[in-house]
């Protein structure tokens, strides 16, 4: 289903593309700057012009461009967020808004676009391509790791490390005071962060959207942990988990049915999106950024460049929709065994 991008020697003389624009859209994720850097320097390597677009699709509509070269992106590989900024554009949802964006691209002489973002970013690219037949290649930039067609998204590894570090600190307090902590992590539709960080941080229970554990079963499990001699516990909860109305309601239910513990709640929130990207995310973003330019020079378009089995791959935008997340059954088993 996926086409592996082969490392070939390209020259800009053999292709029609001479100028590429790059933007970041949707929620920011660590490694976006590294991806921008790789796109810009790949353009420089192939003697292509590169423009950055401020504030995502909204910047396209307003013509907010900046010329970028190899020196423009120095000292950003280690920075979180995105120096090109990001925004959610209501105007881009309209035919008129997308037409303005297209006119601005043509006015600047831009031949192709690289978009870095998640599911919403790619959905916008699909519609734009359908209306204006404009070459676009996407890079998966989201901490949720919920994009089909790639094993990992840019920012996911950094978010995991941020969550594990936070839980490690919370555990110190939980152990000191014999407390039960519910820790909410991001993951409205996918439990990848909760499941992997929960295992990595040694959580007693992990609640994810894909698996409804149920309140009674959760309380029973925590009781068994108490009887087994555990004086404190950590429960990692994905924000999209369906057990309770929200994590605070779940905490109230546990307090009513499990009086042995003092129950506390910590919501990590947007701290998970920030911070310097991990080495893995920097390397991944660099590989995918180079892969995006390679794909455009090969004539590929309307695709996402991702990573599968540690190989850079391409997949049509239409196959990247997150849909229903498939659980890693081995990880579920590991979590169950190591939490006894």
Backbone torsions as a table, in degrees:
resi	resn	phi	psi	omega
1	UNK	NA	-31.9	-177.7
2	UNK	-102.9	146.3	177.3
3	UNK	-104.1	117.6	179.8
4	UNK	-71.4	131.1	177.2
5	UNK	-78.9	121.0	-177.2
6	UNK	-91.5	137.5	177.6
7	UNK	-71.5	108.3	178.3
8	UNK	-123.2	164.8	176.7
9	UNK	-93.6	112.9	-177.7
10	UNK	-101.9	153.6	169.3
11	UNK	-131.1	142.1	-177.3
12	UNK	-66.4	-16.7	-179.9
13	UNK	-70.0	-21.7	-174.2
14	UNK	-92.8	1.0	-178.9
15	UNK	-131.7	164.5	-179.2
16	UNK	-83.7	-23.9	-176.3
17	UNK	-71.8	126.1	179.5
18	UNK	-123.7	-20.2	-178.3
19	UNK	-139.9	128.0	-177.8
20	UNK	-120.7	139.3	173.7
21	UNK	-108.3	150.4	179.2
22	UNK	-132.8	140.4	178.0
23	UNK	-143.4	160.8	172.6
24	UNK	-118.4	140.9	-173.5
25	UNK	-141.2	155.0	179.1
26	UNK	76.8	-157.3	-179.9
27	UNK	-66.7	139.7	179.2
28	UNK	-72.5	158.2	176.4
29	UNK	-148.4	145.2	179.3
30	UNK	-61.1	130.5	-177.6
31	UNK	110.0	-11.8	177.2
32	UNK	-60.5	-41.0	178.5
33	UNK	-63.1	-39.3	178.1
34	UNK	-63.2	-36.6	179.0
35	UNK	-68.5	-43.4	176.8
36	UNK	-58.4	-47.2	180.0
37	UNK	-55.6	-44.5	-178.2
38	UNK	-66.4	-39.2	178.3
39	UNK	-63.6	-47.3	-177.6
40	UNK	-63.1	-46.4	-177.1
41	UNK	-72.7	-27.5	173.8
42	UNK	-67.8	-38.5	176.0
43	UNK	-62.2	-44.2	178.6
44	UNK	-60.4	-43.7	-179.9
45	UNK	-58.3	-39.5	-177.8
46	UNK	-94.3	11.5	177.9
47	UNK	59.3	42.6	175.3
48	UNK	-108.1	151.7	172.7
49	UNK	-81.3	150.7	179.1
50	UNK	-138.0	134.1	175.2
51	UNK	-118.8	141.0	171.5
52	UNK	-96.7	147.2	179.0
53	UNK	-114.2	118.6	178.2
54	UNK	-75.9	139.8	172.2
55	UNK	63.5	38.3	170.1
56	UNK	59.6	-140.4	-177.2
57	UNK	-64.2	-28.6	177.2
58	UNK	-64.2	-36.9	176.7
59	UNK	-66.2	-32.9	174.8
60	UNK	-61.9	-43.9	-178.1
61	UNK	-65.6	-36.9	-177.2
62	UNK	-92.4	-1.1	179.6
63	UNK	66.7	36.9	-175.8
64	UNK	-91.5	80.2	-175.0
65	UNK	-109.5	155.6	173.7
66	UNK	-141.3	136.2	177.8
67	UNK	-74.1	132.6	-178.2
68	UNK	-121.3	144.3	172.7
69	UNK	-137.3	-176.4	-174.4
70	UNK	-58.0	-35.2	-179.4
71	UNK	-80.4	-20.7	179.4
72	UNK	-64.7	-24.2	-173.9
73	UNK	-112.2	22.2	176.8
74	UNK	-71.7	150.5	174.8
75	UNK	59.4	29.8	176.7
76	UNK	-117.3	-8.6	-176.5
77	UNK	-62.3	-26.4	-177.6
78	UNK	-94.4	1.4	-175.3
79	UNK	-97.7	137.6	174.8
80	UNK	-77.4	178.5	-179.9
81	UNK	69.3	-154.6	178.4
82	UNK	-144.8	123.6	-177.5
83	UNK	-71.9	-16.2	174.4
84	UNK	-82.6	-1.3	-179.3
85	UNK	65.7	166.8	179.1
86	UNK	-143.5	154.6	179.6
87	UNK	-159.8	155.3	173.4
88	UNK	-99.0	123.4	-172.0
89	UNK	-105.3	111.4	174.7
90	UNK	-69.9	-33.2	-179.4
91	UNK	-62.9	-33.6	-177.5
92	UNK	-69.8	-15.0	177.2
93	UNK	-73.9	-14.3	-178.3
94	UNK	-99.2	153.3	177.3
95	UNK	-60.3	-41.0	-178.5
96	UNK	-63.9	-42.0	179.6
97	UNK	-63.4	-43.6	179.7
98	UNK	-66.5	-33.1	177.6
99	UNK	-66.0	-40.6	177.2
100	UNK	-62.8	-40.6	178.3
101	UNK	-61.8	-44.4	179.5
102	UNK	-62.7	-44.2	180.0
103	UNK	-61.1	-37.8	179.1
104	UNK	-68.4	-38.4	177.4
105	UNK	-62.5	-44.5	-179.1
106	UNK	-68.6	-37.2	179.6
107	UNK	-63.0	-31.9	179.5
108	UNK	-86.2	-3.2	-179.5
109	UNK	72.6	25.9	-178.6
110	UNK	-81.2	131.4	-175.7
111	UNK	-97.9	-21.4	-177.3
112	UNK	-158.4	161.4	-175.0
113	UNK	-131.8	136.6	172.4
114	UNK	-110.6	121.6	-180.0
115	UNK	-111.5	132.8	-179.6
116	UNK	-115.8	116.2	-177.4
117	UNK	176.6	-156.9	-176.3
118	UNK	-113.6	-150.6	-173.9
119	UNK	-58.4	-44.4	179.8
120	UNK	-64.9	-38.2	177.9
121	UNK	-61.7	-43.1	-178.9
122	UNK	-71.3	-35.6	177.5
123	UNK	-61.5	-41.1	177.2
124	UNK	-64.1	-38.5	179.3
125	UNK	-64.6	-38.4	179.9
126	UNK	-62.1	-48.4	-179.5
127	UNK	-63.7	-43.1	-179.1
128	UNK	-61.9	-41.8	179.4
129	UNK	-66.1	-40.1	179.5
130	UNK	-62.3	-38.5	-176.6
131	UNK	-81.0	-34.4	-170.8
132	UNK	-125.2	1.2	175.7
133	UNK	50.6	50.4	-176.1
134	UNK	-108.7	130.7	-177.5
135	UNK	-63.7	122.7	178.3
136	UNK	-135.0	137.7	171.4
137	UNK	-125.7	134.1	-178.3
138	UNK	-107.6	150.9	172.3
139	UNK	-119.3	133.9	-176.4
140	UNK	-77.2	103.9	179.2
141	UNK	-119.3	96.4	179.0
142	UNK	-163.2	140.1	-178.7
143	UNK	-74.8	-15.9	-173.7
144	UNK	-75.3	-17.8	-179.5
145	UNK	57.8	38.8	-173.3
146	UNK	-113.1	29.8	179.1
147	UNK	-106.4	127.9	176.4
148	UNK	-71.7	149.9	177.0
149	UNK	94.6	1.2	175.4
150	UNK	-146.0	141.8	178.9
151	UNK	-71.0	-35.7	-177.3
152	UNK	-139.1	146.5	175.3
153	UNK	-105.7	155.9	-179.8
154	UNK	-66.2	123.1	179.3
155	UNK	106.7	-19.1	-176.9
156	UNK	-64.1	-46.5	-177.8
157	UNK	-62.8	-41.2	178.9
158	UNK	-63.4	-43.0	179.4
159	UNK	-60.8	-41.6	177.7
160	UNK	-58.4	-46.4	-179.2
161	UNK	-64.9	-36.4	177.0
162	UNK	-63.4	-43.9	-178.9
163	UNK	-65.7	-46.0	-179.1
164	UNK	-61.7	-42.3	178.8
165	UNK	-61.7	-41.6	179.2
166	UNK	-64.9	-44.0	-179.4
167	UNK	-66.0	-37.4	176.6
168	UNK	-56.5	-40.8	-179.8
169	UNK	-71.8	-38.9	178.2
170	UNK	-64.2	-36.9	-178.9
171	UNK	-61.7	-34.1	178.2
172	UNK	-57.9	-44.3	179.3
173	UNK	-71.6	-40.7	179.0
174	UNK	-58.1	-44.2	-179.2
175	UNK	-69.0	-37.5	-177.6
176	UNK	-67.3	-30.2	-174.5
177	UNK	-116.5	9.5	-178.4
178	UNK	54.6	50.4	-176.5
179	UNK	-109.3	158.0	171.3
180	UNK	-105.6	120.0	179.2
181	UNK	-107.1	129.6	167.6
182	UNK	-97.8	121.3	-177.8
183	UNK	-114.6	114.2	180.0
184	UNK	-89.6	130.2	177.4
185	UNK	-119.9	165.1	179.8
186	UNK	-68.8	153.8	-178.4
187	UNK	141.1	70.4	-177.6
188	UNK	-66.8	-40.0	-176.9
189	UNK	-117.2	-9.7	-176.3
190	UNK	-137.3	141.7	-176.3
191	UNK	-102.0	19.5	-176.5
192	UNK	-59.0	-46.0	-179.1
193	UNK	-63.8	-48.5	-177.7
194	UNK	-61.3	-45.6	-176.1
195	UNK	-65.7	-50.0	-177.1
196	UNK	-72.1	-42.4	178.4
197	UNK	-67.6	-35.4	178.1
198	UNK	-61.7	-43.7	176.9
199	UNK	-66.2	-45.2	-177.5
200	UNK	-64.6	-29.9	-178.8
201	UNK	-97.4	0.7	177.7
202	UNK	72.1	36.7	-179.6
203	UNK	-67.2	148.2	178.0
204	UNK	-76.1	-34.7	177.4
205	UNK	-142.0	151.1	179.3
206	UNK	-132.6	122.1	-178.1
207	UNK	-110.0	122.7	-175.2
208	UNK	-132.3	156.0	-176.9
209	UNK	-60.9	-31.2	-174.6
210	UNK	-75.9	-11.0	-174.7
211	UNK	-141.5	110.4	-178.4
212	UNK	-87.6	102.7	-176.5
213	UNK	-73.3	-34.0	-177.8
214	UNK	87.9	141.8	-175.7
215	UNK	-62.2	-45.5	-176.1
216	UNK	-64.6	-40.5	179.4
217	UNK	-66.5	-36.9	178.0
218	UNK	-63.4	-47.2	-179.8
219	UNK	-62.5	-41.6	179.1
220	UNK	-61.7	-40.7	178.9
221	UNK	-64.6	-41.8	179.5
222	UNK	-67.1	-34.0	176.3
223	UNK	-64.3	-41.6	178.5
224	UNK	-63.6	-37.6	177.6
225	UNK	-62.7	-40.4	179.5
226	UNK	-65.2	-44.0	-179.6
227	UNK	-66.7	-26.5	179.7
228	UNK	-79.8	-1.1	176.0
229	UNK	104.3	6.4	178.8
230	UNK	-79.2	125.8	-178.7
231	UNK	-91.7	-13.7	178.2
232	UNK	-146.8	160.5	-179.2
233	UNK	-147.6	151.6	174.1
234	UNK	-120.0	127.4	174.4
235	UNK	-116.7	119.2	178.4
236	UNK	-93.0	127.9	-175.1
237	UNK	-123.2	118.9	172.4
238	UNK	-69.9	142.0	-175.5
239	UNK	-60.7	-22.1	-180.0
240	UNK	-92.8	6.0	179.9
241	UNK	-60.7	143.2	-172.2
242	UNK	-101.3	6.7	-176.5
243	UNK	-63.5	-47.5	-178.5
244	UNK	-123.7	172.2	177.2
245	UNK	-60.8	-40.1	172.8
246	UNK	-159.4	177.2	-174.9
247	UNK	-66.0	-29.0	-179.9
248	UNK	-73.2	-36.7	174.4
249	UNK	-65.5	-37.4	177.3
250	UNK	-64.5	-40.5	178.7
251	UNK	-62.3	-41.0	178.2
252	UNK	-62.3	-41.2	179.6
253	UNK	-63.0	-42.4	179.4
254	UNK	-65.4	-40.5	179.1
255	UNK	-60.3	-37.7	-178.6
256	UNK	-72.3	-28.4	-173.0
257	UNK	-113.6	-2.2	-179.7
258	UNK	-144.3	79.6	-173.5
259	UNK	-75.3	-9.3	-178.8
260	UNK	-67.6	-24.3	-176.7
261	UNK	-108.4	148.5	164.5
262	UNK	-90.4	120.4	-171.9
263	UNK	-99.8	129.6	177.8
264	UNK	-125.1	154.3	-179.6
265	UNK	-122.9	134.9	172.6
266	UNK	-129.7	124.1	176.4
267	UNK	-106.2	112.8	-175.1
268	UNK	-72.3	-33.0	173.6
269	UNK	58.7	-142.5	-169.8
270	UNK	-75.6	-3.0	172.6
271	UNK	-58.0	-25.7	-178.4
272	UNK	-70.0	-21.6	-178.3
273	UNK	-87.3	-20.9	-172.0
274	UNK	-94.6	-179.8	175.1
275	UNK	97.4	162.6	178.4
276	UNK	-63.5	134.8	179.2
277	UNK	-65.5	147.9	176.6
278	UNK	-67.5	165.5	176.8
279	UNK	-57.9	-40.9	-179.2
280	UNK	-60.1	-45.6	-178.9
281	UNK	-66.7	-34.3	177.8
282	UNK	-65.7	-43.1	179.6
283	UNK	-69.0	-44.4	178.9
284	UNK	-58.7	-49.0	-179.1
285	UNK	-61.2	-38.2	179.2
286	UNK	-66.6	-43.0	178.8
287	UNK	-63.5	-44.0	-177.5
288	UNK	-71.8	-35.2	177.4
289	UNK	-62.7	-45.3	175.5
290	UNK	-63.6	-41.1	179.7
291	UNK	-61.9	-33.4	179.3
292	UNK	-64.9	-44.4	179.2
293	UNK	-68.7	-40.8	176.3
294	UNK	-56.1	-44.1	-178.1
295	UNK	-62.8	-43.5	179.7
296	UNK	-64.3	-39.5	179.2
297	UNK	-68.3	-24.2	176.2
298	UNK	-82.3	-6.6	-179.1
299	UNK	93.4	6.7	177.6
300	UNK	-76.6	150.3	-178.6
301	UNK	-159.3	163.0	179.5
302	UNK	56.9	42.2	-178.1
303	UNK	-135.3	163.2	167.8
304	UNK	-108.9	139.7	173.4
305	UNK	-99.1	123.5	-178.4
306	UNK	-133.7	-163.9	-179.5
307	UNK	-130.1	125.3	178.4
308	UNK	-134.2	123.9	-177.8
309	UNK	53.1	39.7	178.6
310	UNK	63.7	20.7	175.2
311	UNK	-116.9	135.9	176.5
312	UNK	-69.1	129.4	-174.0
313	UNK	-132.6	166.7	173.6
314	UNK	-127.5	144.1	-179.6
315	UNK	-146.0	140.3	-179.9
316	UNK	-58.0	145.2	177.9
317	UNK	-53.1	-36.0	-176.8
318	UNK	-64.2	-16.5	-179.7
319	UNK	-103.1	6.8	-177.6
320	UNK	-96.8	-9.8	-178.0
321	UNK	-53.6	131.7	-171.6
322	UNK	-63.5	-33.6	177.0
323	UNK	50.5	-135.8	179.5
324	UNK	-95.5	121.4	-176.9
325	UNK	-72.1	131.7	-179.7
326	UNK	-93.9	123.4	-178.4
327	UNK	-72.6	145.6	171.4
328	UNK	-83.9	103.4	-175.1
329	UNK	-63.5	-30.4	178.3
330	UNK	-65.1	-41.0	179.3
331	UNK	-65.0	-38.7	176.8
332	UNK	-60.3	-44.4	179.0
333	UNK	-63.5	-43.7	178.6
334	UNK	-60.3	-43.0	179.9
335	UNK	-61.9	-43.0	-180.0
336	UNK	-63.8	-43.1	-176.5
337	UNK	-70.6	-43.7	-173.3
338	UNK	-81.4	-4.3	-179.8
339	UNK	-98.7	3.4	-178.3
340	UNK	-67.1	NA	NA
